[in-house]
Amino acid sequence: MRFFPILLLLMLWQTATAQDSGYKIGFVNTARVLKEAPQARKVEERLKAEFEPREAKLKEKRREILALEDILKADVKPAPTARRKVEREIRLKVSQLKFLEQEFREDQNLRRNEEIRELQQVISNVLKMQGDTGQFDLILTEGVSYVSEQIDITAQTIEMLKQLPDSSEGTQ
């Protein structure tokens, strides 16, 4: 950690001299790219289609529990054994629902992370293309405190992503 301030100063000095020596520096707001790129919208659509049936089943299970609770509320003087049976069924269904909801969230998060990793690879390839074509000598993404509009190339990166054919997106 002792070298971090020195490294930071070196980077700032190099940035200052890079501007003087003709180096071109760019910055990309990856959060914005992940929100606005057409590939990101396709990822969201795919995930929604993949998880919608399971989400519908969870909603149905919630409705079943509510229906059982309504039975208990509606029956003013239920027989004690019938009441216990319904209460037991409600507890069982609530327990099952909690398990299924947790499993659903974990599966959904896992798939979302997989898709985002693939999308980040596509974005990384576009940034590399921007650098390789000679447009930029340095492209920064995260951990930047300030960026002037002069070097913010987020919009340009999103446009390049829009130009990619569907088959080369890298996401399924």
C-alpha positions as CSV (number, residue, x, y, z in Angstrom):
1,M,0.0,0.0,0.0
2,R,3.0,2.3,0.4
3,F,3.4,2.4,-3.4
4,F,-0.2,3.5,-4.1
5,P,0.3,7.3,-3.6
6,I,3.5,7.1,-5.7
7,L,1.7,5.1,-8.4
8,L,-1.2,7.6,-8.4
9,L,1.1,10.5,-8.7
10,L,3.0,8.8,-11.6
11,M,-0.3,8.1,-13.3
12,L,-1.4,11.8,-12.9
13,W,2.0,13.0,-14.2
14,Q,1.7,10.6,-17.2
15,T,-1.8,11.8,-17.9
16,A,-0.7,15.4,-17.9
17,T,2.3,14.6,-20.2
18,A,0.1,12.3,-22.3
19,Q,-2.2,15.3,-23.1
20,D,0.9,17.3,-24.1
21,S,2.4,14.6,-26.2
22,G,-0.7,13.7,-28.2
23,Y,-1.9,10.7,-26.3
24,K,-5.6,10.2,-26.5
25,I,-7.4,9.1,-23.4
26,G,-11.0,8.0,-23.0
27,F,-13.4,7.1,-20.2
28,V,-16.3,4.7,-20.4
29,N,-19.1,4.6,-17.8
30,T,-19.7,0.9,-17.8
31,A,-22.8,1.1,-15.6
32,R,-24.4,3.3,-18.2
33,V,-23.3,1.0,-21.0
34,L,-24.8,-2.0,-19.1
35,K,-28.0,-0.1,-18.9
36,E,-28.3,1.3,-22.4
37,A,-26.6,-1.2,-24.7
38,P,-29.0,-3.2,-26.9
39,Q,-27.3,-6.3,-25.7
40,A,-28.2,-5.4,-22.1
41,R,-31.8,-5.1,-23.0
42,K,-31.7,-8.5,-24.7
43,V,-30.1,-10.0,-21.6
44,E,-33.0,-8.6,-19.5
45,E,-35.6,-10.0,-22.0
46,R,-34.0,-13.4,-22.0
47,L,-33.8,-13.5,-18.2
48,K,-37.4,-12.4,-17.9
49,A,-38.6,-15.1,-20.4
50,E,-36.5,-17.7,-18.6
51,F,-37.8,-16.9,-15.1
52,E,-41.3,-15.8,-15.8
53,P,-42.8,-19.3,-15.5
54,R,-41.2,-19.9,-12.2
55,E,-42.3,-16.5,-10.9
56,A,-45.9,-17.3,-12.0
57,K,-45.7,-20.6,-10.0
58,L,-44.5,-18.7,-6.9
59,K,-47.4,-16.2,-7.3
60,E,-49.8,-19.1,-7.5
61,K,-48.4,-20.7,-4.3
62,R,-48.9,-17.3,-2.5
63,R,-52.5,-17.2,-3.7
64,E,-53.0,-20.7,-2.3
65,I,-51.7,-19.6,1.1
66,L,-53.9,-16.5,1.1
67,A,-56.9,-18.7,0.2
68,L,-56.2,-21.0,3.2
69,E,-55.9,-18.0,5.4
70,D,-59.2,-16.7,4.1
71,I,-60.8,-20.1,5.0
72,L,-59.6,-19.6,8.6
73,K,-60.9,-16.1,8.8
74,A,-64.2,-16.9,7.3
75,D,-64.9,-19.9,9.5
76,V,-66.1,-18.2,12.7
77,K,-66.3,-21.3,14.8
78,P,-64.1,-24.0,13.2
79,A,-63.7,-27.4,14.7
80,P,-60.4,-27.4,16.6
81,T,-59.0,-30.3,14.6
82,A,-60.0,-28.7,11.2
83,R,-58.5,-25.4,12.3
84,R,-55.2,-27.1,13.3
85,K,-55.2,-29.0,10.0
86,V,-55.5,-25.8,8.0
87,E,-53.0,-24.0,10.2
88,R,-50.5,-26.9,9.7
89,E,-51.1,-26.8,5.9
90,I,-50.5,-23.0,5.9
91,R,-47.2,-23.4,7.8
92,L,-46.1,-26.2,5.5
93,K,-46.9,-24.1,2.4
94,V,-45.3,-21.0,3.8
95,S,-42.1,-23.0,4.5
96,Q,-42.1,-24.5,1.0
97,L,-42.7,-21.1,-0.5
98,K,-39.8,-19.5,1.4
99,F,-37.5,-22.3,0.2
100,L,-38.7,-21.9,-3.4
101,E,-38.4,-18.1,-3.3
102,Q,-34.8,-18.4,-2.0
103,E,-34.0,-20.9,-4.7
104,F,-35.6,-18.7,-7.3
105,R,-33.6,-15.6,-6.2
106,E,-30.3,-17.6,-6.1
107,D,-30.9,-19.1,-9.6
108,Q,-31.9,-15.7,-11.0
109,N,-28.8,-14.0,-9.5
110,L,-26.5,-16.7,-10.8
111,R,-28.0,-16.5,-14.3
112,R,-27.9,-12.7,-14.3
113,N,-24.2,-12.8,-13.2
114,E,-23.4,-15.2,-16.0
115,E,-25.1,-13.0,-18.6
116,I,-23.5,-9.9,-17.3
117,R,-20.0,-11.5,-17.4
118,E,-20.6,-12.4,-21.0
119,L,-21.8,-8.9,-21.8
120,Q,-18.8,-7.4,-20.0
121,Q,-16.6,-9.5,-22.3
122,V,-18.4,-8.0,-25.3
123,I,-17.9,-4.5,-24.0
124,S,-14.3,-5.3,-23.3
125,N,-13.9,-6.4,-26.9
126,V,-15.4,-3.2,-28.1
127,L,-13.1,-1.1,-25.9
128,K,-10.1,-3.1,-27.2
129,M,-11.3,-2.4,-30.8
130,Q,-11.5,1.3,-30.0
131,G,-7.9,1.2,-28.7
132,D,-6.6,-1.1,-31.5
133,T,-8.0,1.2,-34.2
134,G,-5.8,3.9,-32.9
135,Q,-8.6,6.0,-31.6
136,F,-7.3,5.8,-28.0
137,D,-4.0,5.2,-26.2
138,L,-5.7,4.7,-22.8
139,I,-9.4,3.9,-21.9
140,L,-10.4,4.0,-18.3
141,T,-13.6,2.5,-16.8
142,E,-14.1,2.2,-13.1
143,G,-12.7,4.0,-10.1
144,V,-12.4,7.4,-11.7
145,S,-13.2,10.4,-9.6
146,Y,-13.7,13.0,-12.3
147,V,-14.1,12.8,-16.0
148,S,-14.5,15.7,-18.4
149,E,-17.0,15.4,-21.2
150,Q,-14.0,15.7,-23.6
151,I,-12.8,12.2,-22.8
152,D,-16.1,10.5,-21.9
153,I,-16.6,8.0,-24.8
154,T,-19.5,6.2,-23.2
155,A,-22.0,7.2,-26.0
156,Q,-19.5,6.2,-28.7
157,T,-19.0,2.8,-27.1
158,I,-22.8,2.3,-26.9
159,E,-23.1,3.2,-30.5
160,M,-20.4,0.6,-31.4
161,L,-22.3,-2.0,-29.4
162,K,-25.4,-1.1,-31.4
163,Q,-23.5,-1.7,-34.6
164,L,-22.5,-5.3,-33.6
165,P,-24.4,-8.0,-35.4
166,D,-26.5,-10.2,-33.2
167,S,-24.4,-13.2,-33.8
168,S,-21.2,-11.6,-32.4
169,E,-22.8,-10.3,-29.2
170,G,-21.2,-13.1,-27.3
171,T,-24.4,-13.7,-25.3
172,Q,-26.9,-16.4,-25.9
